[in-house]
């Protein structure tokens, strides 16, 4: 459904085959712009733009279980994370822990990104939950090392999340404090291991263990714009924009997922007087505030409309730790209701509230127009038909040029996204020994005339909904019937 998901799946397969994520293609030396989004050209290869932790984990899964493993790993991981949540929250009571797990599994973005599990955010959160469980369940060396390994995997998947991951492990450590140096060293060594593997993947892919995919820029774009990036830009790419932070908080945290925010606020209000809860409350507030400030500086235009508040917006994905905090808040609120209203009445109120919240979350995730699970499934089926029809007619050597549809065609075909300017595109169409295709919104007569005036003749191949695949010919040598 997105170029990022496609890049993760492709990188996992490639690393599973050759221990790096480089995709060599001699054509890139002549046309470095012939690559999909989420990739950039580096010499004669394209390399992924992004952190390599999740593709690294999934490469092992792919070796064991193939593409089914890629599809099912994160959904199974999400469901399994209900167990550490239940164990961690059972101190609030069995009903409270069960309701917390229900809130977790029905949170809108948990359902959505369990179904779109090649995004890294939810996987990182699940490893954090498992790591905290192993750290707090027992103080044995092996459990501590397993906790460290889970923490390291989470950081390797999303290094920027270290701002909230470290405080949570610090809090978990304080629940069962230990002054044993061996335990501390074993945790650190185990956490470092997956990070070192990610550094190895970066070294074999980019040529340096210290290179991060997000720091890479397309050489063609940099040459055309004269943009020069620096370390400050990399570390804080969106600058400081308080109005954007408030826009995102207002329309997403307090509106779109408002019911879950209310649960968190009520739970905080009821427990803030308890000094024993201050450390936990502080970690929760730090997580929310740091993510809101770090990711809220930009307005993410992930929807075809402008400033449309939608389920699939990147901001909601970045704030996915709120799903676990909501589950924690729900458990604490159930315990409070049992004390305030009595066990029977309190549980009845809690079950009714949890049921309404679960139905609301599942409905949003599954039925949201254009971005819900059902809509995504229909769209994926359409993508399969488009890709297979193109493959049957032109074979895998064809080059597809599109504005945003690289996710449909890559890696079966070479793709170029976005559509380059006419001067750049003209030599490819004239000289490429393979068919060059344009997949775009169906062009009207005036738009086709504009392409013709620029030296291109477009032959419609097939149409799907409001999009058409065109075969492109140079004007002078057109074989158009």
C-alpha positions as CSV (number, residue, x, y, z in Angstrom):
1,X,0.0,0.0,0.0
2,X,3.0,2.3,0.2
3,X,6.6,2.6,-1.1
4,X,8.0,2.2,2.4
5,X,6.3,-1.2,2.8
6,X,7.5,-2.3,-0.6
7,X,11.0,-1.2,0.3
8,X,11.1,-3.1,3.6
9,X,9.9,-6.3,1.9
10,X,12.3,-6.0,-1.0
11,X,15.2,-5.1,1.3
12,X,14.5,-8.1,3.5
13,X,14.5,-10.5,0.5
14,X,17.6,-9.0,-0.9
15,X,19.5,-9.1,2.4
16,X,18.3,-12.7,2.9
17,X,20.0,-13.5,-0.4
18,X,23.2,-11.5,-0.5
19,X,23.8,-10.1,3.1
20,X,23.3,-6.5,1.9
21,X,20.4,-4.4,0.6
22,X,21.9,-3.0,-2.5
23,X,20.1,-3.6,-5.8
24,X,22.6,-3.4,-8.6
25,X,21.4,-2.1,-12.0
26,X,23.8,-0.8,-14.7
27,X,21.0,1.3,-16.1
28,X,21.3,3.6,-13.0
29,X,24.7,4.9,-14.2
30,X,22.9,6.4,-17.2
31,X,19.6,7.2,-15.5
32,X,20.2,7.6,-11.7
33,X,16.6,8.8,-11.4
34,X,15.1,5.4,-12.4
35,X,14.2,4.2,-8.9
36,X,11.1,4.1,-6.7
37,X,10.4,6.2,-3.7
38,X,12.1,5.0,-0.5
39,X,15.2,4.3,-2.6
40,X,18.0,6.5,-3.8
41,X,20.8,5.8,-6.3
42,X,24.3,5.2,-5.0
43,X,26.7,4.5,-7.9
44,X,25.4,1.6,-9.9
45,X,22.9,0.5,-7.3
46,X,19.8,1.7,-5.5
47,X,19.8,1.5,-1.7
48,X,16.9,1.9,0.7
49,X,16.0,5.2,2.4
50,X,15.3,4.3,6.0
51,X,16.5,2.4,9.1
52,X,17.6,-1.1,8.3
53,X,16.5,-2.8,11.5
54,X,13.1,-4.2,10.4
55,X,14.4,-5.4,7.0
56,X,17.2,-7.1,8.9
57,X,14.8,-8.9,11.2
58,X,12.4,-9.8,8.4
59,X,15.3,-11.2,6.3
60,X,15.7,-14.0,8.8
61,X,11.9,-14.5,8.9
62,X,11.9,-14.6,5.1
63,X,14.7,-17.2,5.0
64,X,12.6,-19.4,7.3
65,X,9.0,-18.8,6.1
66,X,9.2,-17.0,2.7
67,X,6.7,-14.2,1.8
68,X,4.1,-15.7,4.2
69,X,6.5,-14.9,7.0
70,X,6.8,-11.3,5.8
71,X,3.0,-11.0,5.8
72,X,2.4,-12.7,9.2
73,X,5.3,-11.8,11.4
74,X,4.0,-8.5,12.7
75,X,0.4,-9.5,13.1
76,X,1.5,-12.5,15.2
77,X,3.9,-10.3,17.1
78,X,1.1,-7.8,17.9
79,X,-1.1,-10.6,19.2
80,X,1.7,-12.1,21.2
81,X,2.3,-8.7,22.8
82,X,-1.0,-9.1,24.6
83,X,0.6,-11.6,26.9
84,X,3.4,-9.3,28.4
85,X,0.8,-6.6,28.6
86,X,-1.5,-8.9,30.7
87,X,1.4,-10.0,32.9
88,X,2.6,-6.5,33.4
89,X,-0.8,-5.1,34.3
90,X,-2.2,-8.0,36.3
91,X,-1.3,-6.1,39.5
92,X,-4.4,-4.0,38.8
93,X,-6.5,-7.2,38.8
94,X,-7.3,-9.9,36.2
95,X,-10.3,-8.0,34.8
96,X,-8.3,-4.8,34.5
97,X,-5.5,-6.7,32.7
98,X,-7.9,-8.4,30.3
99,X,-9.6,-5.1,29.5
100,X,-6.2,-3.6,28.8
101,X,-5.4,-6.3,26.3
102,X,-8.7,-5.7,24.7
103,X,-7.9,-2.0,24.3
104,X,-4.5,-2.9,22.9
105,X,-5.8,-5.2,20.3
106,X,-8.7,-2.9,19.2
107,X,-6.7,0.4,19.1
108,X,-7.3,1.7,15.5
109,X,-3.6,2.1,14.5
110,X,-2.7,-1.2,16.1
111,X,-5.3,-3.0,13.9
112,X,-4.3,-1.0,10.8
113,X,-0.5,-1.5,11.2
114,X,-0.8,-5.1,12.2
115,X,-2.4,-5.5,8.7
116,X,0.3,-3.2,7.2
117,X,3.1,-4.8,9.2
118,X,6.0,-3.7,7.0
119,X,5.9,-0.3,8.7
120,X,8.5,-0.4,11.6
121,X,6.7,1.5,14.3
122,X,4.4,-1.1,15.7
123,X,7.0,-3.9,15.6
124,X,9.4,-1.7,17.7
125,X,6.7,-1.1,20.2
126,X,6.0,-4.8,20.5
127,X,9.6,-5.6,21.2
128,X,9.6,-2.9,23.9
129,X,6.7,-4.6,25.6
130,X,8.4,-7.9,25.5
131,X,11.6,-6.4,26.7
132,X,10.0,-4.8,29.7
133,X,8.2,-8.0,30.5
134,X,11.5,-10.0,30.6
135,X,13.2,-7.3,32.6
136,X,10.5,-7.2,35.3
137,X,9.3,-10.8,35.4
138,X,12.6,-12.3,36.8
139,X,16.0,-11.0,37.7
140,X,17.9,-14.0,36.3
141,X,20.8,-13.4,33.9
142,X,19.1,-15.0,30.9
143,X,15.9,-13.1,31.3
144,X,17.9,-9.9,31.6
145,X,19.8,-10.7,28.4
146,X,16.6,-11.4,26.6
147,X,15.2,-8.1,27.8
148,X,18.3,-6.4,26.5
149,X,18.1,-8.1,23.2
150,X,14.4,-7.0,22.8
151,X,15.4,-3.4,23.7
152,X,18.3,-3.5,21.1
153,X,16.0,-4.8,18.4
154,X,13.5,-2.0,19.1
155,X,16.2,0.6,18.9
156,X,17.7,-1.0,15.7
157,X,14.2,-0.8,14.1
158,X,13.5,2.8,15.1
159,X,16.6,4.6,16.5
160,X,14.7,7.8,16.9
161,X,12.4,6.1,19.4
162,X,15.3,5.9,21.8
163,X,14.0,9.1,23.4
164,X,11.1,7.2,25.0
165,X,12.4,3.6,24.9
166,X,15.3,4.3,27.3
167,X,13.1,6.0,30.0
168,X,10.7,3.0,29.9
169,X,13.5,0.5,30.4
170,X,14.9,2.8,33.2
171,X,11.5,2.7,34.8
172,X,11.2,-1.1,34.4
173,X,14.7,-1.6,35.9
174,X,13.7,0.5,38.9
175,X,10.8,-1.9,39.6
176,X,13.3,-4.6,40.4
177,X,16.5,-2.7,41.1
178,X,19.8,-4.5,41.0
179,X,23.3,-3.3,41.8
180,X,24.9,-6.3,40.2
181,X,27.3,-5.2,37.6
182,X,27.0,-8.5,35.7
183,X,23.3,-8.0,35.2
184,X,23.8,-4.5,33.9
185,X,26.6,-5.5,31.6
186,X,24.6,-8.5,30.3
187,X,21.7,-6.2,29.5
188,X,23.9,-3.7,27.7
189,X,25.8,-6.4,25.7
190,X,22.6,-8.1,24.6
191,X,21.1,-4.7,23.6
192,X,24.2,-3.8,21.6
193,X,24.1,-7.0,19.6
194,X,21.2,-6.2,17.3
195,X,22.4,-2.6,17.0
196,X,25.8,-4.0,15.8
197,X,24.0,-6.2,13.3
198,X,22.2,-3.2,12.0
199,X,25.5,-1.3,11.7
200,X,26.9,-4.3,9.7
201,X,23.8,-4.1,7.4
202,X,24.5,-0.4,6.9
203,X,28.2,-1.1,6.2
204,X,27.4,-3.7,3.5
205,X,24.6,-1.6,2.0
206,X,25.9,1.9,2.2
207,X,29.6,1.4,2.6
208,X,29.7,2.8,6.1
209,X,28.3,1.5,9.4
210,X,27.5,5.0,10.5
211,X,25.3,5.9,7.4
212,X,21.6,6.2,8.0
213,X,19.3,5.8,5.0
214,X,17.3,8.9,6.0
215,X,20.4,11.0,5.6
216,X,20.8,10.0,1.9
217,X,19.6,12.3,-0.8
218,X,18.9,11.6,-4.5
219,X,22.0,12.9,-6.4
220,X,19.8,14.0,-9.3
221,X,17.5,16.0,-7.0
222,X,20.5,17.5,-5.1
223,X,22.2,18.5,-8.4
224,X,19.0,20.1,-9.7
225,X,18.1,22.0,-6.5
226,X,21.5,22.7,-5.1
227,X,20.3,21.6,-1.7
228,X,23.0,20.9,0.8
229,X,22.1,19.1,4.1
230,X,23.9,19.3,7.4
231,X,23.8,17.5,10.7
232,X,21.3,19.8,12.3
233,X,18.9,19.2,9.4
234,X,19.3,15.4,9.8
235,X,18.7,15.5,13.6
236,X,15.8,18.0,13.5
237,X,14.6,17.9,9.9
238,X,11.3,19.9,10.3
239,X,12.6,22.8,12.4
240,X,10.5,24.2,15.3
241,X,6.8,25.0,14.5
242,X,4.6,25.2,17.6
243,X,1.5,25.9,15.5
244,X,2.0,22.6,13.7
245,X,2.5,20.8,17.0
246,X,-0.8,22.2,18.2
247,X,-2.6,21.4,14.9
248,X,-1.5,17.8,15.2
249,X,-2.4,17.5,18.9
250,X,-5.8,19.1,18.3
251,X,-7.0,17.2,15.3
252,X,-5.4,13.8,16.0
253,X,-4.8,13.3,19.8
254,X,-7.8,15.2,21.0
255,X,-10.2,14.6,18.2
256,X,-9.4,11.5,16.0
257,X,-8.3,9.3,18.9
258,X,-10.1,11.5,21.4
259,X,-11.9,8.6,23.3
260,X,-8.6,7.0,24.1
261,X,-7.1,10.3,25.1
262,X,-10.0,10.8,27.5
263,X,-9.2,7.4,29.1
264,X,-5.6,8.5,29.6
265,X,-6.5,11.9,31.1
266,X,-9.0,10.4,33.5
267,X,-6.6,7.7,34.7
268,X,-3.9,10.4,35.1
269,X,-6.2,12.6,37.1
270,X,-7.2,9.7,39.4
271,X,-3.7,8.6,40.2
272,X,-1.7,11.8,40.3
273,X,-2.3,12.2,44.0
274,X,-0.6,8.9,44.6
275,X,3.1,9.6,45.0
276,X,3.9,6.0,44.1
277,X,2.5,6.6,40.7
278,X,4.5,9.7,39.9
279,X,7.4,7.9,38.3
280,X,5.1,6.0,36.0
281,X,3.0,9.1,35.2
282,X,6.2,11.0,34.4
283,X,7.4,8.3,31.9
284,X,3.9,8.3,30.2
285,X,3.8,12.1,29.9
286,X,7.4,12.2,28.7
287,X,6.6,9.6,26.0
288,X,3.6,11.6,24.8
289,X,5.2,15.0,24.9
290,X,8.5,13.9,23.3
291,X,6.7,12.2,20.4
292,X,4.3,15.1,19.9
293,X,7.2,17.6,19.7
294,X,9.6,15.4,17.7
295,X,7.0,14.4,15.0
296,X,4.5,17.2,15.4
297,X,6.6,19.9,13.8
298,X,5.4,18.9,10.3
299,X,2.0,18.7,8.7
300,X,1.9,15.3,7.0
301,X,0.1,15.3,3.6
302,X,-0.4,11.6,3.3
303,X,-3.9,12.0,1.9
304,X,-4.9,13.1,-1.6
305,X,-6.7,16.1,0.1
306,X,-4.9,18.9,1.8
307,X,-4.7,18.8,5.7
308,X,-7.2,15.9,5.8
309,X,-7.2,14.2,9.2
310,X,-7.2,10.5,8.4
311,X,-6.4,7.1,9.8
312,X,-3.4,6.5,7.6
313,X,-1.6,9.8,8.5
314,X,2.1,9.3,9.4
315,X,1.6,11.3,12.6
316,X,-0.8,8.7,14.1
317,X,1.8,6.0,13.2
318,X,4.5,7.9,14.9
319,X,2.3,8.2,18.0
320,X,1.5,4.5,18.2
321,X,3.0,4.1,21.7
322,X,-0.2,5.8,22.8
323,X,-1.9,2.4,22.2
324,X,0.1,0.8,25.0
325,X,-0.3,3.9,27.2
326,X,-4.1,3.7,26.6
327,X,-4.1,0.0,27.7
328,X,-2.2,0.9,30.8
329,X,-4.6,3.8,31.5
330,X,-7.6,1.5,31.0
331,X,-6.2,-1.0,33.5
332,X,-5.6,1.7,36.1
333,X,-9.1,3.1,35.5
334,X,-10.8,-0.3,35.9
335,X,-9.0,-0.7,39.3
336,X,-10.2,2.7,40.3
337,X,-13.8,1.9,39.3
338,X,-13.7,-1.3,41.3
339,X,-12.6,0.7,44.4
340,X,-15.1,3.5,43.8
341,X,-18.2,1.6,42.7
342,X,-17.6,-1.8,44.2
343,X,-16.2,-4.8,42.4
344,X,-19.4,-6.0,40.7
345,X,-20.7,-2.6,39.6
346,X,-17.2,-1.2,38.7
347,X,-16.4,-4.2,36.5
348,X,-19.8,-3.9,34.8
349,X,-19.1,-0.3,34.0
350,X,-15.6,-1.1,32.8
351,X,-16.7,-3.9,30.6
352,X,-19.4,-1.8,28.9
353,X,-16.9,1.1,28.4
354,X,-14.2,-1.3,27.0
355,X,-16.8,-2.9,24.7
356,X,-17.8,0.5,23.2
357,X,-14.2,1.6,22.9
358,X,-13.2,-1.7,21.2
359,X,-16.1,-1.5,18.7
360,X,-15.2,2.1,18.0
361,X,-11.5,1.3,17.4
362,X,-12.2,-1.7,15.2
363,X,-14.8,0.2,13.2
364,X,-12.4,3.0,12.5
365,X,-9.6,0.7,11.5
366,X,-11.6,-1.6,9.3
367,X,-14.1,0.7,7.7
368,X,-12.4,4.0,7.3
369,X,-13.0,5.3,3.8
370,X,-10.0,4.9,1.6
371,X,-7.5,3.9,4.3
372,X,-9.2,1.2,6.4
373,X,-8.4,-2.5,6.3
374,X,-11.3,-3.3,3.9
375,X,-10.4,-0.5,1.5
376,X,-6.8,-1.5,1.6
377,X,-7.6,-5.1,0.8
378,X,-9.7,-4.0,-2.2
379,X,-6.9,-1.7,-3.4
380,X,-4.3,-4.4,-3.1
381,X,-6.4,-6.8,-5.2
382,X,-6.6,-4.0,-7.9
383,X,-2.8,-3.6,-7.7
384,X,-2.3,-7.3,-8.3
385,X,-4.5,-7.2,-11.4
386,X,-2.7,-4.1,-12.8
387,X,0.8,-5.6,-12.2
388,X,-0.1,-9.0,-13.7
389,X,-1.8,-7.4,-16.8
390,X,1.3,-5.2,-17.4
391,X,3.6,-8.2,-16.9
392,X,1.6,-10.4,-19.4
393,X,1.7,-7.7,-22.1
394,X,5.3,-6.3,-21.7
395,X,7.3,-8.7,-19.6
396,X,9.5,-7.8,-16.6
397,X,12.0,-5.7,-18.5
398,X,9.6,-2.8,-19.1
399,X,10.3,0.6,-17.4
400,X,7.3,2.1,-15.6
401,X,7.2,5.9,-15.1
402,X,4.6,7.1,-12.6
403,X,3.9,9.9,-10.1
404,X,3.0,7.8,-7.1
405,X,2.3,4.2,-8.3
406,X,5.8,2.8,-8.0
407,X,4.4,0.7,-5.1
408,X,2.3,-1.2,-7.6
409,X,5.1,-2.2,-10.0
410,X,8.3,-2.4,-8.0
411,X,10.3,-4.7,-7.8
412,X,8.7,-6.7,-10.6
413,X,9.6,-3.8,-13.0
414,X,12.1,-1.0,-13.1
415,X,10.2,2.2,-12.0
416,X,10.9,5.9,-12.0
417,X,8.9,7.9,-9.5
418,X,8.1,10.8,-9.5
419,X,7.7,11.5,-13.3
420,X,10.9,13.4,-14.4
421,X,10.8,16.5,-16.5
422,X,10.5,16.1,-20.2
423,X,14.1,16.8,-21.0
424,X,15.2,14.0,-18.7
425,X,12.6,11.6,-19.9
426,X,13.0,12.2,-23.7
427,X,16.4,10.2,-24.0
428,X,15.0,7.2,-22.2
429,X,12.0,6.9,-24.4
430,X,14.1,7.4,-27.5
431,X,16.9,5.0,-26.6
432,X,15.6,2.4,-24.2
433,X,15.7,-1.1,-25.7
434,X,12.6,-2.1,-23.7
435,X,9.1,-0.7,-23.5
436,X,8.7,2.6,-21.6
437,X,5.3,2.9,-20.0
438,X,3.5,5.8,-18.2
439,X,1.0,5.0,-15.5
440,X,-1.0,8.1,-14.5
441,X,-4.4,9.5,-14.1
442,X,-6.2,9.3,-17.4
443,X,-5.2,12.2,-19.6
444,X,-7.7,14.3,-21.5
445,X,-7.2,15.5,-25.1
446,X,-5.4,18.7,-24.0
447,X,-3.0,16.9,-21.8
448,X,-2.2,14.3,-24.5
449,X,-1.6,17.2,-26.9
450,X,0.9,18.7,-24.4
451,X,2.8,15.4,-24.3
452,X,2.8,15.3,-28.1
453,X,4.1,18.8,-28.3
454,X,7.0,17.7,-26.1
455,X,7.9,14.9,-28.4
456,X,5.9,11.9,-26.9
457,X,3.2,9.9,-28.4
458,X,1.1,7.9,-25.9
459,X,-0.7,4.7,-26.8
460,X,-3.4,3.7,-24.2
461,X,-2.9,0.1,-23.1
462,X,-5.6,-0.4,-20.4
463,X,-7.6,1.7,-18.0
464,X,-8.4,0.9,-14.3
465,X,-10.7,3.3,-12.5
466,X,-9.3,6.8,-13.1
467,X,-5.9,5.6,-14.1
468,X,-4.5,4.5,-17.5
469,X,-1.3,2.7,-18.6
470,X,0.2,4.3,-21.7
471,X,3.1,3.0,-23.9
472,X,5.4,5.9,-24.7
473,X,7.0,6.5,-28.2
474,X,9.3,9.2,-29.4
475,X,7.3,11.4,-31.8
476,X,9.5,10.9,-34.9
477,X,9.5,7.1,-34.8
478,X,6.0,6.4,-33.5
479,X,4.6,3.0,-34.2
480,X,1.2,4.1,-32.9
481,X,-1.6,2.6,-35.1
